[in-house]
Amino acid sequence: MNFKNLYQVKTKRLSCVLVPVLIFMSTATLNAQTNTLFKIPLRGITSSLPATIWENSLITGNGTMGALVMGQPYKETIILSHAKLYIPLNKPKQLINQASRLTEIQTLLLDGRYKEAAKIPAQQRDIEGFNIGIDPFIPAFDIRIEHPILPIKNYLRTVNYETGEANVNWKDSSGTYKRTIFVSRPDSVIVLSIKGNGKINCSIRFAQRPIEAKQAQFVSQGIANMQINASGQWLTYRSEFKNKYTGGLEGYEGVGKITLKGGKVKVEQGKLVISQADEVLLLIKINPSYNYKTSQIPLLKAELSAKSTNYDELLTRHAQIHGELFNRSKLDLGGADSDKVLSSEALLSNAKKQVSFALIEKVYDAGRYNIISAMGTNPPNLQGIWSGTWTAPWSAGFTHDGNIQTAIASVLSSNMPELMSAYYNYHERNLATYRDNARLLFGTRGIHVPASTSNTGMDTDFGETWCLSLWTGGAGWTANSFYDYYLYTGDQKFLTEHAYPFMKESAQFYEDFLKPGKDGKLVFNPSYSPENNPSNGTSQATINATMDVMIARQLLRNCIAAAVILKIDEGEIEIWKKMLLKLPEYKVAPDGTLREWLWPDLEENHKHRHSSQLYALFDEKDPLITNYPRLVKAVNRTIDEKMKFRIEEDGGEMSFGLVQLGLAAAHIGEGEKANQIVKWLSGKYWSTGMGSYHNVGNLFNTDISGGLPAVIIQMLAYSEQGLVSLIPALPKEWSKGTIEGLLLRGHILVKSLSWNGKHVEVVLKSAVAQNVDLKFPRSIESISVEKIKKMKYPVHPERYMISLPADEEVKVVVDLE
């Protein structure tokens, strides 16, 4: 691609307005006509336009600090963030005593007075004066960079996914320049470099993120004061919060250190003004403050002074960690080389007519890159680790009724298990609060994970319509992610010390909460199917939501399996087995779909963004569905109805609902439907900076960054302990391809999986010696496995059992009928 004359820049007396004139040429031509500063990354993105809104920024981060790069060559804005910056708005207080009115809620629900029952938590909230929400996530501050404005001859911005660098490249009459930023994992520092073959003249300053008129009250209520300073080679930023509570965040501080090769730096009007430099390096560190009276700026300056000032050295250390994580997995569907070098704008524009393989490969990479960059201190919040606005949607908290689970859905399967420590640590930090939630909301032992949290695990959402405090599935769903880590990694120490204790407390909640109904079956009362209401009612408060039953069934099974592995809790095992026998059965609705509520007279409502009744097919296959054709058929009908709704909405809002549909479709072998969903997710929900969106074309949100790769992976490889199912939902369009670096349950690595028509090759490496059932979607015509035993199942012509040795690569070559 050549972007010669891409922008005609107006004169200096005008603001830096860039007018695009796109001319697409080959990569070789671009490099020949500019220089190596314009190098297109092999795995990454190119963008032909600067961002005009922050949502289209380029993304980089190290899991603790993040940066959004707008990409204006001459008047640049880079927005910085820190994972812990949740501004305290309300004084913490004890959770409301919903449990004191639980019997009242349950009686009303049993009487069919759903709306009245839903009002009670809100009433109790008002009685106890508990009108607080979660603390909102906010950006830290901006870096503002200004260069002399000259006519631009070439422009390109890129992100290199293998190194984590976000780049802005341009050529003007004074030379060719490259501005690069990454956030180092090993050095825990933001690194900004400006290089070129001409002299660098610019100013750099820190600035408060702009405050819109509608945000002024919010900011004034939360920010006590803000101080920005420039002195010598230093930039500093201090922000103090108005509300300071014991043990809570009181503000934050940031420091930047400038190092030059050649040239001079001076301070003018709060800026560092640089003249005639050959190279500029700015190192930045942001720290949250829990004692604002004692400034951390001297400490931060000392830390930055101890860092290397060699950009290549800093990058090499970071890229060894970040790049090794990213490069563990790769998808190749045979995308055309000419498509692979297209800008993100061109790829997304072309997707309006046809989604290319190159775009699907790109979003697979982009999603994994975004999640790697967002996970470290915490799991990804609704915006990952980034924000360009003071008032992020839903406060950019952690939403546990589907969002966060979608964001982390591919972390294990795309072979990045160590990143999951951010998720587990977050929940374990909040265990004491989760116990209080269970006791005060439901009068039970065990733990309750709310639908939404931020810097604490307290449930704060008590609305009449969105009666989220009646949802009981959060802990069980979270517990499954704990257990899955053991299944993928085989880490028995983790199972013993982390997973099983969390699972057991989640199960204790159900032991106390669930009571038998008139038919002897356990009743989920209250219950909630996020965030839907039956079509014949207006209340979201219900009884026996299918999702709640599915979560409890999955949890109890997992607890039994884990206790058997650990050879403990025989008494608990018997309790859990009896509970399993008493759970409600799944049912088919009169319209042939899978019922969303297993309670009489509650009717289906398919025109909704969630697909909660398919929960048992999100992460794995529930045999109580997949072993019964009538239920599989009902699931398929549900997917059809949800897809009809999505077609009517042109994709619609809440993209992670499409991920739910895609996972369910893949897990019942519906490759064509899964493919359609992958196309929707790939073509409609990405910014030009390849950040993902919540809605079609808007609302920055990281859910599908993790969820879309998960759907693709489950189409190509599904696993259970002792079972490896290959290409189970392969669509016809994907006639050939390769995927590398998948982690399977049973601690098996798929080094590579390739297919071409009926020919399939896979290289497996197991961490332990084990027998595995290898399953394909059609009968096996021939199979070749070197050096290991294999056994055919006569009644299952699509399956072979193979004996995998420990820590050895095994290649299996198969031709299907």
TORZAMAR-222409 format. One record per residue (C-alpha): x, y, z; residue in one letter. Coordinates in steps of 0.2 Angstrom, whole numbers, padded with zeros to 4 digits, always signed. Example, Ala and Ser with C-alpha at 12.3 -4.5 7.8 and 13.67 -1.06 7.14 Angstrom:
residues 2
+0062-0022+0039A
+0068-0005+0036S
//
This chain:
residues 817
+0000+0000+0000M
+0006+0017-0004N
-0001+0032+0005F
+0008+0045-0006K
-0003+0061-0005N
-0014+0052+0007L
-0017+0069+0016Y
-0017+0086+0011Q
-0013+0096+0026V
-0020+0114+0027K
-0008+0128+0032T
-0001+0131+0049K
-0014+0144+0054R
-0028+0130+0053L
-0030+0116+0064S
-0022+0099+0059C
-0036+0093+0048V
-0032+0078+0037L
-0041+0075+0021V
-0039+0057+0015P
-0034+0053-0003V
-0031+0034-0003L
-0020+0026-0016I
-0017+0007-0013F
-0001-0001-0019M
+0009-0016-0014S
+0019-0017+0002T
+0035-0018-0008A
+0031-0001-0016T
+0027+0007+0000L
+0043+0002+0008N
+0053+0007-0008A
+0045+0024-0009Q
+0046+0028+0010T
+0059+0018+0021N
+0059+0005+0034T
+0050+0016+0046L
+0034+0011+0037F
+0037-0007+0038K
+0020-0017+0039I
+0019-0030+0053P
+0017-0048+0047L
+0005-0050+0061R
-0004-0035+0066G
-0014-0021+0058I
-0012-0006+0047T
-0023+0009+0047S
-0024+0022+0034S
-0032+0036+0044L
-0029+0043+0061P
-0043+0041+0074A
-0056+0055+0075T
-0064+0047+0091I
-0055+0038+0104W
-0064+0022+0101E
-0054+0020+0084N
-0037+0022+0093S
-0023+0010+0092L
-0021-0001+0107I
-0007-0007+0118T
-0005-0012+0136G
+0004-0024+0148N
-0011-0029+0159G
-0008-0015+0171T
-0006+0001+0161M
-0014+0004+0144G
-0012+0017+0130A
-0024+0022+0116L
-0015+0030+0101V
-0026+0042+0091M
-0013+0043+0077G
-0013+0062+0072Q
+0005+0065+0066P
+0006+0083+0071Y
-0006+0085+0085K
-0006+0068+0094E
-0016+0062+0109T
-0011+0046+0118I
-0023+0042+0132I
-0016+0032+0146L
-0025+0021+0159S
-0021+0010+0174H
-0031-0005+0179A
-0034+0000+0197K
-0042+0018+0193L
-0059+0015+0199Y
-0064+0032+0207I
-0073+0031+0224P
-0090+0040+0224L
-0099+0033+0239N
-0094+0028+0256K
-0094+0009+0258P
-0107+0002+0269K
-0115-0015+0274Q
-0125-0023+0260L
-0144-0022+0262I
-0152-0037+0271N
-0162-0044+0256Q
-0162-0060+0266A
-0174-0053+0279S
-0187-0052+0265R
-0183-0067+0255L
-0198-0077+0261T
-0209-0063+0255E
-0200-0063+0238I
-0202-0081+0237Q
-0221-0081+0241T
-0225-0068+0229L
-0216-0077+0215L
-0225-0093+0219L
-0241-0084+0218D
-0236-0077+0201G
-0235-0059+0207R
-0218-0057+0199Y
-0218-0038+0197K
-0222-0036+0216E
-0208-0048+0220A
-0195-0038+0209A
-0199-0022+0219K
-0194-0028+0236I
-0175-0027+0234P
-0177-0009+0228A
-0188-0005+0243Q
-0176-0013+0255Q
-0162-0003+0246R
-0172+0013+0250D
-0176+0008+0267I
-0158+0005+0272E
-0152+0020+0262G
-0141+0010+0251F
-0141+0021+0235N
-0124+0017+0229I
-0117+0009+0213G
-0100+0002+0208I
-0085+0013+0207D
-0083+0019+0189P
-0067+0016+0179F
-0058+0032+0173I
-0044+0036+0162P
-0028+0042+0169A
-0022+0057+0158F
-0016+0061+0141D
+0000+0063+0132I
-0001+0078+0120R
+0013+0079+0107I
+0014+0094+0094E
+0025+0095+0079H
+0027+0109+0066P
+0014+0106+0053I
+0021+0103+0036L
+0013+0095+0020P
+0012+0076+0022I
+0018+0065+0008K
+0014+0048+0017N
+0005+0042+0032Y
+0002+0025+0040L
-0002+0019+0058R
+0001+0001+0063T
+0000-0011+0078V
+0013-0025+0078N
+0004-0039+0088Y
+0020-0049+0091E
+0029-0034+0100T
+0015-0024+0107G
+0020-0008+0098E
+0008+0005+0091A
+0016+0015+0078N
+0012+0031+0069V
+0022+0034+0053N
+0023+0049+0042W
+0034+0058+0029K
+0034+0077+0026D
+0046+0089+0019S
+0058+0088+0033S
+0060+0069+0034G
+0052+0052+0038T
+0046+0049+0056Y
+0040+0035+0067K
+0032+0037+0084R
+0030+0021+0093T
+0023+0016+0110I
+0022+0000+0120F
+0019-0004+0138V
+0032-0016+0145S
+0028-0031+0155R
+0045-0034+0163P
+0049-0016+0166D
+0031-0010+0170S
+0034+0006+0161V
+0026+0015+0146I
+0039+0017+0132V
+0036+0031+0119L
+0049+0033+0106S
+0051+0046+0092I
+0063+0043+0078K
+0066+0049+0060G
+0079+0053+0047N
+0076+0072+0050G
+0078+0082+0066K
+0064+0081+0078I
+0056+0097+0084N
+0041+0095+0095C
+0033+0098+0112S
+0026+0085+0124I
+0015+0088+0139R
+0003+0079+0151F
-0015+0084+0151A
-0031+0080+0159Q
-0043+0070+0148R
-0056+0083+0141P
-0072+0084+0151I
-0088+0085+0141E
-0102+0096+0148A
-0113+0082+0153K
-0098+0074+0163Q
-0094+0090+0173A
-0104+0086+0188Q
-0097+0068+0189F
-0079+0074+0188V
-0082+0088+0200S
-0090+0076+0213Q
-0075+0064+0211G
-0059+0074+0208I
-0053+0086+0222A
-0038+0093+0212N
-0026+0089+0198M
-0008+0096+0196Q
+0002+0095+0180I
+0020+0100+0180N
+0035+0100+0168A
+0053+0103+0175S
+0070+0099+0168G
+0068+0082+0159Q
+0052+0077+0169W
+0033+0078+0167L
+0022+0074+0182T
+0003+0072+0185Y
-0006+0071+0201R
-0024+0068+0204S
-0033+0068+0221E
-0050+0061+0224F
-0063+0070+0234K
-0069+0054+0243N
-0056+0045+0253K
-0061+0029+0263Y
-0051+0018+0274T
-0040+0007+0263G
-0047+0014+0247G
-0039+0023+0233L
-0036+0042+0236E
-0029+0047+0219G
-0015+0043+0207Y
+0001+0050+0201E
+0011+0048+0185G
+0029+0053+0180V
+0037+0054+0163G
+0056+0056+0160K
+0063+0062+0143I
+0079+0056+0136T
+0086+0064+0120L
+0099+0059+0107K
+0106+0076+0101G
+0096+0092+0102G
+0090+0101+0117K
+0075+0102+0129V
+0067+0117+0138K
+0051+0120+0148V
+0038+0132+0141E
+0021+0134+0148Q
+0020+0117+0156G
+0027+0108+0141K
+0044+0100+0137L
+0049+0108+0121V
+0062+0098+0111I
+0072+0105+0097S
+0084+0097+0084Q
+0084+0080+0092A
+0089+0064+0083D
+0079+0053+0094E
+0067+0056+0109V
+0063+0043+0122L
+0049+0046+0135L
+0047+0033+0149L
+0031+0034+0160I
+0025+0026+0175K
+0008+0028+0184I
+0004+0022+0202N
-0012+0022+0211P
-0011+0031+0228S
-0018+0025+0244Y
-0010+0039+0254N
-0011+0054+0244Y
-0002+0065+0257K
+0014+0056+0254T
+0018+0059+0236S
+0025+0044+0226Q
+0033+0056+0213I
+0051+0054+0221P
+0049+0035+0221L
+0043+0035+0203L
+0057+0046+0197K
+0070+0035+0205A
+0062+0020+0197E
+0062+0028+0180L
+0080+0034+0182S
+0085+0016+0185A
+0078+0010+0168K
+0087+0008+0152S
+0086+0022+0140T
+0089+0011+0125N
+0073+0008+0116Y
+0078-0008+0107D
+0084-0015+0124E
+0067-0011+0132L
+0058-0018+0118L
+0067-0034+0117T
+0064-0038+0135R
+0045-0035+0133H
+0043-0044+0116A
+0051-0059+0123Q
+0037-0061+0135I
+0022-0053+0126H
+0027-0060+0109G
+0030-0078+0116E
+0012-0077+0123L
+0004-0070+0107F
+0014-0082+0095N
+0008-0097+0104R
-0008-0098+0093S
-0011-0094+0074K
-0025-0096+0062L
-0023-0098+0043D
-0039-0100+0033L
-0030-0096+0016G
-0033-0078+0016G
-0027-0070+0000A
-0010-0061+0002D
-0017-0045-0006S
-0031-0045+0007D
-0019-0047+0022K
-0010-0031+0018V
-0026-0021+0017L
-0029-0007+0030S
-0041-0010+0043S
-0053+0002+0035E
-0052-0007+0019A
-0055-0024+0027L
-0070-0018+0037L
-0077-0009+0022S
-0075-0024+0011N
-0084-0035+0024A
-0100-0025+0021K
-0101-0036+0005K
-0091-0051+0009Q
-0081-0056+0025V
-0064-0061+0019S
-0053-0075+0027F
-0040-0062+0029A
-0052-0052+0041L
-0056-0068+0051I
-0038-0072+0053E
-0035-0053+0058K
-0049-0053+0071V
-0042-0069+0078Y
-0026-0061+0081D
-0033-0044+0086A
-0044-0052+0099G
-0030-0062+0107R
-0019-0047+0107Y
-0032-0036+0115N
-0035-0049+0129I
-0016-0052+0132I
-0014-0033+0133S
-0028-0031+0146A
-0025-0045+0158M
-0013-0044+0172G
-0018-0034+0187T
-0036-0038+0184N
-0046-0048+0171P
-0053-0037+0157P
-0066-0026+0163N
-0080-0020+0150L
-0067-0010+0141Q
-0052-0021+0145G
-0040-0009+0152I
-0043+0007+0142W
-0055+0022+0143S
-0056+0038+0133G
-0071+0044+0143T
-0074+0049+0161W
-0091+0041+0160T
-0089+0024+0153A
-0104+0014+0149P
-0110+0003+0164W
-0095+0011+0173S
-0083-0001+0164A
-0085-0013+0178G
-0084-0032+0178F
-0100-0040+0173T
-0102-0058+0178H
-0118-0063+0169D
-0109-0066+0153G
-0097-0052+0148N
-0082-0056+0158I
-0084-0075+0154Q
-0084-0071+0136T
-0069-0060+0137A
-0059-0074+0144I
-0067-0088+0134A
-0051-0091+0123S
-0038-0088+0136V
-0036-0107+0140L
-0040-0114+0123S
-0028-0103+0114S
-0014-0108+0126N
-0012-0093+0138M
-0016-0101+0155P
-0005-0091+0165E
-0015-0075+0161L
-0030-0083+0170M
-0021-0079+0187S
-0028-0061+0185A
-0046-0068+0185Y
-0043-0080+0199Y
-0034-0068+0210N
-0048-0055+0208Y
-0061-0067+0214H
-0051-0074+0228E
-0047-0056+0234R
-0066-0054+0235N
-0071-0070+0244L
-0075-0062+0261A
-0087-0050+0252T
-0094-0064+0242Y
-0098-0073+0259R
-0107-0058+0265D
-0117-0057+0249N
-0123-0075+0251A
-0128-0072+0270R
-0136-0055+0268L
-0145-0057+0251L
-0150-0075+0253F
-0147-0081+0271G
-0135-0095+0266T
-0118-0101+0268R
-0106-0101+0254G
-0103-0087+0242I
-0113-0076+0230H
-0104-0067+0215V
-0115-0052+0210P
-0119-0048+0192A
-0108-0033+0192S
-0093-0027+0202T
-0078-0016+0201S
-0065-0013+0215N
-0075-0023+0227T
-0086-0039+0226G
-0101-0031+0234M
-0118-0032+0225D
-0124-0014+0223T
-0138-0017+0209D
-0155-0017+0216F
-0167-0011+0202G
-0185-0015+0200E
-0184-0019+0182T
-0166-0026+0181W
-0168-0036+0197C
-0150-0042+0196L
-0148-0046+0215S
-0160-0061+0212L
-0148-0069+0200W
-0139-0083+0209T
-0128-0091+0195G
-0112-0080+0197G
-0102-0090+0209A
-0107-0107+0200G
-0102-0100+0183W
-0085-0093+0190T
-0082-0109+0199A
-0083-0118+0182N
-0069-0107+0176S
-0058-0112+0191F
-0061-0130+0187Y
-0058-0128+0169D
-0040-0122+0173Y
-0037-0139+0181Y
-0044-0148+0166L
-0033-0139+0154Y
-0017-0139+0164T
-0018-0154+0175G
-0012-0143+0190D
-0018-0153+0205Q
-0010-0140+0217K
-0022-0127+0209F
-0036-0139+0211L
-0032-0142+0229T
-0028-0124+0235E
-0039-0114+0224H
-0052-0122+0212A
-0060-0134+0224Y
-0062-0123+0239P
-0070-0110+0228F
-0081-0123+0220M
-0086-0131+0237K
-0091-0114+0244E
-0102-0111+0228S
-0110-0128+0231A
-0113-0124+0249Q
-0124-0109+0243F
-0135-0121+0234Y
-0136-0133+0248E
-0144-0120+0258D
-0154-0110+0245F
-0163-0124+0235L
-0178-0131+0243K
-0189-0145+0236P
-0206-0141+0228G
-0222-0151+0229K
-0216-0163+0216D
-0200-0166+0226G
-0189-0157+0213K
-0178-0143+0220L
-0184-0125+0216V
-0174-0110+0211F
-0184-0096+0219N
-0180-0082+0216P
-0172-0085+0199S
-0167-0074+0184Y
-0162-0077+0166S
-0150-0062+0161P
-0157-0050+0156E
-0174-0056+0149N
-0192-0058+0154N
-0205-0070+0148P
-0215-0065+0133S
-0231-0066+0143N
-0224-0055+0157G
-0214-0039+0160T
-0204-0045+0176S
-0187-0052+0175Q
-0190-0060+0192A
-0195-0078+0189T
-0193-0096+0196I
-0182-0110+0188N
-0173-0101+0175A
-0165-0114+0164T
-0148-0106+0165M
-0149-0107+0184D
-0152-0125+0184V
-0139-0128+0171M
-0126-0119+0182I
-0130-0129+0197A
-0130-0145+0188R
-0113-0141+0181Q
-0106-0136+0197L
-0112-0151+0207L
-0105-0163+0194R
-0088-0154+0195N
-0088-0154+0213C
-0091-0173+0214I
-0077-0176+0201A
-0065-0164+0210A
-0068-0172+0227A
-0065-0189+0219V
-0049-0184+0212I
-0043-0177+0228L
-0051-0191+0238K
-0060-0180+0251I
-0077-0175+0257D
-0086-0192+0254E
-0101-0185+0264G
-0102-0170+0253E
-0101-0181+0238I
-0117-0190+0243E
-0126-0174+0247I
-0122-0167+0229W
-0127-0183+0221K
-0144-0182+0229K
-0146-0164+0224M
-0142-0169+0206L
-0156-0181+0205L
-0168-0168+0211K
-0164-0154+0199L
-0177-0150+0186P
-0176-0158+0169E
-0173-0148+0153Y
-0189-0145+0143K
-0195-0142+0125V
-0206-0127+0123A
-0222-0128+0113P
-0213-0119+0098D
-0200-0133+0098G
-0186-0122+0106T
-0177-0126+0122L
-0187-0118+0137R
-0179-0103+0145E
-0189-0105+0161W
-0193-0122+0168L
-0209-0116+0177W
-0227-0117+0172P
-0235-0103+0161D
-0218-0094+0158L
-0217-0092+0139E
-0202-0090+0128E
-0195-0073+0122N
-0183-0075+0108H
-0181-0057+0103K
-0168-0054+0116H
-0149-0052+0115R
-0144-0065+0128H
-0146-0084+0125S
-0145-0089+0143S
-0155-0106+0141Q
-0140-0112+0130L
-0128-0110+0145Y
-0125-0129+0146A
-0117-0128+0128L
-0106-0112+0131F
-0090-0120+0138D
-0093-0139+0136E
-0107-0151+0130K
-0119-0156+0144D
-0123-0174+0140P
-0141-0172+0146L
-0143-0161+0131I
-0131-0169+0118T
-0137-0187+0122N
-0155-0183+0118Y
-0159-0179+0100P
-0175-0170+0104R
-0166-0158+0115L
-0152-0155+0102V
-0166-0151+0090K
-0173-0139+0102A
-0157-0131+0104V
-0155-0129+0086N
-0172-0121+0085R
-0167-0109+0098T
-0152-0104+0088I
-0163-0102+0073D
-0175-0090+0082E
-0161-0080+0090K
-0152-0078+0073M
-0169-0072+0065K
-0169-0059+0078F
-0151-0054+0075R
-0155-0053+0056I
-0169-0041+0060E
-0158-0031+0071E
-0143-0031+0058D
-0133-0039+0071G
-0140-0029+0085G
-0133-0024+0102E
-0123-0035+0114M
-0111-0044+0103S
-0106-0057+0116F
-0124-0064+0114G
-0118-0069+0097L
-0103-0077+0105V
-0115-0087+0115Q
-0125-0093+0100L
-0109-0097+0091G
-0102-0108+0105L
-0119-0117+0106A
-0119-0120+0087A
-0101-0126+0087A
-0105-0138+0101H
-0120-0146+0092I
-0110-0147+0076G
-0119-0134+0066E
-0104-0127+0057G
-0113-0116+0044E
-0123-0107+0058K
-0107-0105+0068A
-0099-0098+0052N
-0112-0085+0049Q
-0110-0079+0067I
-0091-0078+0065V
-0094-0068+0049K
-0106-0056+0059W
-0094-0054+0073L
-0079-0052+0061S
-0087-0039+0050G
-0098-0028+0061K
-0091-0026+0078Y
-0073-0019+0076W
-0065-0002+0076S
-0052+0004+0064T
-0040+0002+0078G
-0046-0016+0079M
-0053-0014+0096G
-0070-0023+0098S
-0087-0016+0100Y
-0103-0020+0110H
-0114-0015+0097N
-0113-0014+0078V
-0100+0000+0074G
-0100+0008+0092N
-0097+0006+0110L
-0079+0001+0114F
-0080-0016+0123N
-0068-0031+0125T
-0080-0045+0126D
-0079-0053+0109I
-0060-0050+0109S
-0059-0065+0119G
-0076-0073+0113G
-0074-0073+0094L
-0057-0083+0095P
-0066-0095+0106A
-0080-0098+0094V
-0067-0101+0080I
-0057-0113+0091I
-0073-0123+0096Q
-0077-0125+0078M
-0060-0133+0075L
-0056-0143+0091A
-0067-0148+0106Y
-0061-0157+0121S
-0066-0166+0136E
-0056-0176+0148Q
-0051-0191+0137G
-0059-0184+0121L
-0052-0174+0107V
-0065-0170+0093S
-0057-0162+0078L
-0065-0151+0065I
-0082-0154+0074P
-0091-0139+0066A
-0081-0135+0050L
-0091-0125+0038P
-0090-0129+0019K
-0081-0112+0015E
-0067-0117+0026W
-0061-0130+0014S
-0043-0129+0020K
-0033-0121+0033G
-0022-0123+0048T
-0023-0118+0066I
-0008-0119+0078E
-0006-0119+0097G
-0022-0124+0105L
-0023-0131+0123L
-0036-0145+0126L
-0043-0152+0142R
-0033-0166+0148G
-0017-0155+0146H
-0015-0159+0128I
-0007-0146+0116L
-0012-0146+0098V
+0004-0140+0090K
-0004-0139+0073S
-0021-0145+0065L
-0023-0143+0046S
-0036-0149+0034W
-0038-0149+0016N
-0054-0157+0010G
-0056-0174+0018K
-0037-0174+0022H
-0033-0170+0040V
-0016-0169+0049E
-0014-0165+0068V
+0001-0165+0079V
-0003-0168+0097L
+0008-0167+0113K
+0002-0173+0129S
+0009-0168+0146A
+0005-0185+0153V
+0004-0202+0146A
-0015-0206+0143Q
-0027-0214+0131N
-0038-0202+0121V
-0053-0204+0110D
-0050-0195+0094L
-0066-0191+0085K
-0070-0184+0068F
-0086-0177+0061P
-0087-0191+0048R
-0081-0209+0046S
-0062-0212+0045I
-0057-0220+0028E
-0038-0221+0033S
-0028-0216+0048I
-0009-0216+0051S
-0001-0214+0068V
+0017-0218+0071E
+0024-0227+0085K
+0009-0227+0096I
-0006-0239+0099K
-0022-0235+0091K
-0039-0245+0092M
-0054-0243+0081K
-0072-0243+0088Y
-0082-0254+0076P
-0098-0246+0081V
-0091-0228+0080H
-0082-0227+0063P
-0078-0209+0066E
-0067-0213+0081R
-0051-0221+0086Y
-0043-0222+0103M
-0024-0218+0103I
-0011-0219+0117S
-0002-0203+0119L
+0015-0204+0128P
+0021-0190+0139A
+0030-0175+0132D
+0031-0182+0114E
+0024-0175+0098E
+0012-0187+0089V
+0007-0184+0072K
-0010-0191+0066V
-0014-0192+0047V
-0032-0195+0043V
-0043-0196+0027D
-0061-0195+0030L
-0075-0203+0019E
//
